Amino acid sequence: MTSIRSRLQHRLNPLHVYCRLRSLGMAHRPAVMVSSCWERALYRHILS
């Protein structure tokens, strides 16, 4: 059984965020920009 932390780590992963944005119809460049901002601003601080 997976822990809550590992589930969050997967769901909040910048690559996962990018893939979800693309599947929702966002173009490549904006999705890259959002996911890289997500990584720099939040992801590193949330799960470090």
C-alpha positions as CSV (number, residue, x, y, z in Angstrom):
1,M,0.0,0.0,0.0
2,T,1.3,3.4,-0.9
3,S,1.6,6.2,1.6
4,I,-0.2,9.6,1.3
5,R,3.2,11.2,0.9
6,S,4.1,9.1,-2.2
7,R,0.7,9.7,-3.7
8,L,1.1,13.5,-3.2
9,Q,4.7,13.4,-4.5
10,H,3.4,11.7,-7.7
11,R,0.4,14.0,-8.2
12,L,2.3,17.2,-7.5
13,N,5.3,16.2,-9.6
14,P,6.0,18.9,-12.3
15,L,6.0,16.4,-15.1
16,H,2.7,15.0,-13.9
17,V,1.3,18.6,-13.8
18,Y,2.6,19.2,-17.3
19,C,1.0,16.0,-18.6
20,R,-2.4,16.9,-17.0
21,L,-2.3,20.4,-18.5
22,R,-1.5,19.0,-21.9
23,S,-4.4,16.5,-21.6
24,L,-6.7,19.4,-20.7
25,G,-5.8,21.0,-24.0
26,M,-3.1,23.5,-23.0
27,A,-0.5,24.2,-25.7
28,H,3.1,23.0,-25.1
29,R,4.8,26.3,-24.3
30,P,2.3,27.5,-21.7
31,A,2.2,24.1,-20.1
32,V,6.0,24.1,-19.8
33,M,6.0,27.5,-18.3
34,V,3.3,26.7,-15.7
35,S,5.0,23.4,-14.7
36,S,8.4,25.0,-14.4
37,C,7.0,27.8,-12.3
38,W,5.2,25.2,-10.3
39,E,8.4,23.4,-9.7
40,R,10.4,26.5,-8.7
41,A,7.7,28.2,-6.6
42,L,6.0,25.3,-4.8
43,Y,7.1,21.7,-5.5
44,R,10.6,22.0,-4.1
45,H,9.3,23.7,-0.9
46,I,6.3,21.4,-0.3
47,L,8.1,18.0,-0.5
48,S,11.6,18.9,0.6
